[in-house]
Amino acid sequence: MEDIHVANKDRAAALWCENATRLTGRPWSYLKVLQEEYNRLDQPERFAEIAFLSEH
């Protein structure tokens, strides 16, 4: 759901990933998939099926 708070949540998630990367030494990144696109999938079982959506 996109509402006024989503932009703040997106920034918070990206900041969390930056901090996690710095603390763990392993790369973390934020992946946002729109609900409408996710709903088109039929029971995704693997992350790759969802990650594919962010490339479009």
FENFEN-V513180 format. One record per residue. N is the residue number from 0. SS is DSSP state (H for helix, E for strand, C for the rest). OMEGA is omega in radians with two decimals (none if undefined). D_FIRST is the distance of its C-alpha to the first C-alpha in Angstrom with 1 decimal. Layout:
# FENFEN-V513180
N/SS/OMEGA/D_FIRST
N/SS/OMEGA/D_FIRST
This chain:
# FENFEN-V513180
0/C/3.10/0.0
1/C/3.03/3.8
2/C/-3.05/6.3
3/C/-3.08/9.9
4/C/-3.05/9.8
5/H/3.14/8.0
6/H/3.09/11.3
7/H/3.11/13.3
8/H/3.10/11.7
9/H/3.12/12.3
10/H/3.13/15.8
11/H/3.13/16.4
12/H/3.12/15.8
13/H/3.10/18.0
14/H/3.10/20.6
15/H/3.13/20.6
16/H/3.09/21.4
17/H/3.14/24.1
18/H/3.12/25.7
19/H/3.11/25.6
20/H/-3.12/27.3
21/H/-3.09/29.8
22/H/-3.06/30.6
23/H/-3.06/30.8
24/C/3.10/32.2
25/C/-3.09/29.8
26/C/3.03/27.1
27/C/3.07/23.5
28/C/-3.10/20.6
29/C/3.10/16.8
30/C/3.13/15.1
31/C/3.09/11.6
32/C/-3.14/10.7
33/C/-3.09/8.0
34/H/-3.13/6.8
35/H/3.12/9.1
36/H/3.12/11.8
37/H/-3.12/11.7
38/H/3.13/12.1
39/C/3.12/15.2
40/C/3.12/16.9
41/C/3.11/19.3
42/C/3.13/19.3
43/C/-3.11/19.3
44/C/-3.11/22.0
45/C/3.12/22.4
46/H/-3.11/20.5
47/H/3.12/22.0
48/H/3.14/20.3
49/H/-3.13/16.8
50/H/3.11/18.3
51/H/-3.11/19.7
52/H/-3.08/16.3
53/H/-3.13/16.0
54/C/-3.09/19.4
55/C/none/18.5
